[in-house]
Amino acid sequence: MNVLKAIPPIQLHPVLLFFFLAAYLTGAFTEFAVMLLIVCIHELGHVLMALYFRWRIEKIMIWIFGGVMKTAEHGSRPISEEALVVIAGPFQHVLIFACLILFGNYIPDPFLSTLHNANMMILLFNMLPVWPLDGGKLLSLVLASILPCRKAHTFTIILSVFLGLVLLSIQLIYFSFQLTSICLVLFLLMENRTEWKQRYYAFIRFLLKRPVMQIERVTETRSGHDERLLIILSKIRRNRRHIFIFKEKNNEQRVHESELLKAYFSSGSHDKTIGQILARRN
């Protein structure tokens, strides 16, 4: 694979302009440039690992403390594979620290200190369990391994917003006013607000990709005849294939998830109960 052809044009987030102006006006342009360089190295880790697994990368967006790599594979690959793509970004900081130790004697002390502090700051910031940071993505993957996909996604956003509000409160109460820190937290809260508004569409996208997912583990899930089809599909977990068992009196029916997905996306079935769908099936 030609790596250069596989990487789409890199876009700069509009918020980056704000930090560029702030760095210029405060005389901190060197620190800004160093942080931007480290962010690009960080994002390169995600990209290379994604390309290794042959992910289709749609867009790379860079902002001051991180970046966002949009792919067509989100939610459709194994959790372990997606975790490796996420971890590949923070791992770049370990390599940067190793380089600073090996070649630190050749770097002027003030600049070496700037590199070290920026690298540590970006690493710690990205590991916060707040969506869409790497820590938030790892939190989402952990929840997805033990909870249904839709519930894991919802809990991730709720926990991210809660922690974001805690960070904002701590900043306002215990630390001196820093516009940069407050803007970062507000930016994360806005990202989670957008993710919350799009959570239903994210779930439908997940359901559409289910047929092509390579999943070996099968589990049986019991549901009632009076439950609506969407509620039943909301019990699907990323790392399992589901066989749903519906029991009414002495009659028990087993239905593979693929049949329910087909019924959901067919016209006139998405708002019906499973009892109605099974009755029509029989």
C-alpha positions in Angstrom: 0.0 0.0 0.0 1.3 3.5 -0.9 1.1 5.2 2.5 1.2 8.7 1.1 -1.7 8.1 -1.2 -3.7 6.5 1.6 -3.5 9.5 3.9 -6.0 12.2 3.0 -5.2 15.9 3.1 -4.7 17.1 6.7 -7.2 19.8 7.8 -6.6 22.4 10.6 -9.4 23.0 13.1 -10.6 26.6 13.3 -9.8 26.6 17.0 -6.2 26.3 16.0 -6.3 29.9 14.7 -7.3 31.1 18.2 -4.3 29.5 19.8 -2.0 30.7 17.0 -3.1 34.3 17.7 -2.8 33.8 21.5 0.8 32.4 21.0 1.7 35.3 18.7 0.4 37.9 21.1 1.9 36.4 24.2 5.3 35.7 22.7 4.9 31.9 23.1 5.1 31.0 19.4 8.0 28.6 20.0 6.0 26.6 22.5 3.0 26.6 20.1 5.1 25.3 17.3 6.6 22.5 19.5 3.2 21.4 20.7 1.8 21.4 17.1 4.8 19.2 16.0 4.2 16.8 18.8 0.5 16.6 18.0 1.3 15.7 14.4 3.7 13.0 15.6 1.0 11.7 17.9 -1.6 11.6 15.1 0.9 9.9 12.8 0.9 7.0 15.2 -2.9 6.6 14.8 -2.6 6.8 11.1 0.2 4.3 10.6 -1.6 1.7 12.9 -4.9 2.3 11.0 -3.2 1.8 7.7 -1.5 -1.4 9.0 -5.0 -2.8 9.6 -6.2 -1.4 6.2 -8.6 1.1 7.6 -10.2 3.6 5.2 -9.2 7.1 6.5 -11.6 9.8 5.6 -10.2 12.9 7.2 -7.5 14.0 9.7 -8.3 17.1 11.7 -5.5 18.8 13.7 -6.1 21.0 16.7 -3.7 22.3 19.4 -3.7 19.4 21.9 -4.6 16.6 19.6 -6.3 15.5 16.5 -9.2 13.5 15.2 -8.9 10.8 12.6 -12.2 10.1 10.9 -12.4 6.7 9.4 -15.1 4.5 7.7 -14.3 1.7 10.2 -15.4 3.2 13.5 -17.4 0.6 15.4 -17.1 -2.1 12.8 -13.7 -3.6 13.7 -12.7 -5.8 16.6 -12.4 -4.0 19.9 -8.8 -5.1 20.3 -7.9 -3.8 16.9 -9.5 -0.4 17.5 -7.7 -0.2 20.9 -4.4 -0.7 19.2 -5.2 2.2 16.8 -6.1 4.4 19.8 -3.0 3.4 21.9 -0.7 4.0 18.9 -1.1 7.8 19.4 0.0 8.0 23.1 2.8 5.5 22.4 4.5 8.1 20.2 5.0 10.2 23.3 7.0 7.3 24.8 9.2 7.3 21.8 9.6 11.1 22.0 10.7 10.7 25.6 13.2 8.0 24.6 14.6 10.3 21.9 14.9 13.2 24.4 16.9 10.9 26.8 19.2 9.6 24.0 19.8 12.9 22.3 19.2 15.4 25.2 22.9 16.3 25.4 22.7 17.8 21.9 19.7 19.9 22.6 19.9 23.3 24.4 18.5 23.1 28.0 15.7 25.7 27.6 14.5 24.0 24.3 14.9 20.5 25.9 12.7 21.6 28.8 10.1 22.9 26.4 10.0 19.7 24.5 9.7 17.6 27.6 7.0 19.7 29.2 4.9 19.9 26.0 5.2 16.2 25.4 4.1 15.4 28.9 1.3 17.9 28.8 -0.2 16.6 25.5 0.2 12.9 26.7 -1.6 13.6 30.0 -4.3 15.7 28.3 -5.1 13.0 25.7 -5.3 10.3 28.3 -8.2 12.0 30.1 -11.2 9.8 29.9 -13.2 12.4 28.0 -14.6 11.9 24.5 -13.1 12.4 21.8 -9.7 12.2 23.5 -7.8 8.9 23.4 -8.6 8.3 27.0 -12.3 8.8 26.2 -12.1 6.4 23.3 -10.4 3.7 25.5 -13.2 4.3 28.0 -15.7 3.7 25.3 -14.0 0.5 24.2 -13.9 -0.8 27.7 -17.6 -0.1 28.2 -18.4 -1.6 24.8 -16.7 -4.9 25.9 -19.1 -5.3 28.8 -22.2 -3.4 27.8 -24.5 -3.3 24.7 -23.1 -0.9 22.1 -25.8 1.7 22.4 -25.6 1.9 26.2 -21.8 2.0 26.1 -21.9 5.0 23.8 -24.4 6.8 25.9 -22.5 6.2 29.1 -19.3 7.4 27.5 -20.8 10.7 26.6 -22.5 11.1 30.1 -19.2 10.3 31.9 -17.3 12.6 29.6 -19.6 15.5 30.2 -19.5 14.9 33.9 -15.7 14.8 34.0 -15.6 17.9 31.8 -17.8 19.8 34.2 -15.6 18.7 37.1 -12.4 19.9 35.3 -14.1 23.2 34.5 -15.2 23.6 38.2 -11.7 22.8 39.5 -10.2 25.3 37.1 -12.5 28.1 38.1 -12.4 27.4 41.8 -8.8 26.4 42.7 -6.7 27.8 39.9 -6.1 31.3 38.5 -8.1 32.2 35.5 -6.5 30.7 32.4 -8.4 31.4 29.2 -6.6 28.5 27.3 -7.6 25.8 29.8 -11.2 27.0 30.0 -11.5 27.1 26.2 -10.1 23.6 26.0 -12.7 22.2 28.4 -15.5 24.1 26.7 -14.4 22.7 23.4 -14.6 19.2 24.7 -18.0 19.8 26.2 -19.2 21.1 22.8 -17.8 18.0 21.1 -19.7 15.8 23.5 -22.9 17.9 22.9 -22.5 17.2 19.2 -21.9 13.5 19.9 -25.0 13.3 22.1 -27.2 14.8 19.4 -25.9 12.3 16.9 -26.0 9.2 19.1 -29.0 7.7 17.4 -27.4 8.0 13.9 -24.2 6.5 15.3 -26.3 3.5 16.5 -28.0 3.1 13.2 -24.6 3.2 11.5 -23.5 0.5 13.8 -26.5 -1.7 13.0 -25.9 -1.2 9.2 -22.3 -2.5 9.6 -23.2 -5.5 11.7 -23.6 -7.9 8.7 -19.9 -7.4 7.6 -18.4 -7.6 11.1 -16.2 -10.6 11.7 -17.4 -11.9 15.1 -17.0 -15.5 16.2 -18.5 -15.5 19.7 -22.2 -16.1 19.8 -24.5 -15.4 22.8 -28.1 -16.1 23.6 -30.2 -13.2 24.7 -33.8 -13.5 26.1 -36.4 -10.8 25.3 -40.1 -10.4 25.7 -42.7 -10.5 22.9 -44.0 -7.1 23.8 -40.6 -5.3 23.4 -40.2 -3.1 20.3 -37.7 -4.1 17.7 -35.4 -1.1 18.3 -35.2 -1.9 22.1 -34.2 -5.5 21.3 -31.6 -4.4 18.8 -30.2 -2.0 21.5 -29.1 -5.1 23.4 -26.6 -6.0 20.7 -22.9 -6.0 21.9 -20.0 -5.2 19.6 -18.0 -8.3 20.3 -20.9 -10.8 20.1 -23.3 -12.3 17.6 -26.8 -12.6 19.2 -29.4 -15.3 19.0 -32.5 -13.8 20.6 -34.9 -16.2 22.4 -38.5 -15.2 22.7 -40.8 -17.2 24.9 -44.6 -16.9 25.2 -46.4 -19.4 27.3 -45.0 -22.8 26.2 -43.8 -21.5 22.8 -40.1 -20.5 22.4 -38.7 -19.1 19.3 -35.0 -18.5 18.5 -34.2 -15.7 16.0 -30.7 -14.7 14.7 -29.9 -11.0 14.9 -29.5 -10.8 11.1 -33.2 -11.6 10.7 -34.1 -8.8 13.2 -31.8 -6.4 11.4 -33.4 -7.2 8.1 -36.9 -6.7 9.6 -35.8 -3.3 11.2 -34.6 -1.9 7.9 -37.5 -3.1 5.9 -40.4 -0.7 5.4 -43.1 -0.7 8.1 -41.3 -2.9 10.7 -39.0 -0.5 12.6 -41.7 0.5 15.2 -43.4 -2.9 15.7 -43.0 -5.2 18.6 -41.2 -8.5 18.2 -44.5 -10.3 18.8 -46.0 -8.6 15.8 -43.0 -9.4 13.6 -42.9 -13.1 14.7 -46.6 -13.4 14.1 -46.2 -12.1 10.5 -43.2 -14.4 10.1 -45.2 -17.5 11.1 
